Amino acid sequence: MKGLNKFKRLALLASTALCSLAVNATELTVYTAVEAEDLKKYAARFNEQHPDIKVNWVRDSTGIVTAKLLAEKENPQADVIWGLAATSLMLLDEQNMLESYKPQGYDKLSPKFRDNSENPVWTGMDAWMAAVCFNTVEAAKHNLPKPSSWEDLTKPVYKDHIIMPNPNSSGTGFLDVSSWLQMFGEGKGWEFMDSLHQNISRYTHSGSKPCKLAAAGETPIGISFAFRAAKSKKAGAPLDIIFPSEGLGWDMEATAIVKGTDKLEAAKKLVDWSVSLEANKTYNEGYAVVAMPGVAKPVEFFPENAEELMIDNDFGWAASNREKILAKWQQRYDSKSDPK
């Protein structure tokens, strides 16, 4: 009985300690564009080291999160931005909205994943890159050949059989558009998009949705990103994943602290964790390219030479020209966009 009473006392003490942590937890409001199904996993692994910090996610597509942050500039609601396109963070930095912070482990990251300015404000996590989801069953029904390049997608045979993301609301859509303008040159890039537009059935407000629709057989071709393509194929969807021969647009998921947060110490702990070895191993469960060299192992259905396929992306140019590019795109192509 004495042993049982001792066990009960220990259990009560442990329960009391956990309750105390929960009551006294610092709550961080974290804006993110990370796929919704992965957020619980990231928070749980962070909380293994920091049970006293609760992460409250506010999740939406990249363009919507970016617009929300800009609208809240004078009265910020977020403490941390975690898993947003680096080009969006560069835009926010131009507006002086980000806190300068060099997290622990910063110097262990690949230089391309670091804000290498004198007072860095963002830190890269992983890279996501473009891909084309090609439903082999639906393609056979319509006698569609398998494309191998971006230019192939402008052929008349694909008319009304392609879905892609709207760059105003989707980071994936923006990396597509900005990469085409860099790869082909601005003049030919817009000409390419004019031709592609003839074959587009609709533009979605999510970067993953075109691939999800292709996986479900609702369209033969969805322009999306490699992580979603690999995940859908692994789940059994009849997809071929195409990495167009001209090269792949890409962007980094990155992290930053919002200037003015009154929870700065907790925010720093989250950003420290975001560049840790454990975090990079977690990113590699879905992404073939991560910020810390030597960590990434092959991801099923990704090409082994993923980094070689990624274009030499001028993030500064993309961020500086973002507003102009999006306005021009909307004027020319928005008529086929899904309702918001």
Beta strands, then each sheet from edge to edge (+ up, - down):
strand 1: 26-32
strand 2: 53-59
strand 3: 80-85
strand 4: 98-99
strand 5: 122-135
strand 6: 162-165
strand 7: 200-204
strand 8: 221-225
strand 9: 239-242
strand 10: 250-258
strand 11: 289-290
sheet 1: 2+ 1+ 3+ 10- 4+
sheet 2: 2+ 1+ 3+ 10- 5+ 8- 6- 7-
sheet 3: 2+ 1+ 3+ 10- 5+ 9-
sheet 4: 2+ 1+ 3+ 10- 5+ 11-
end
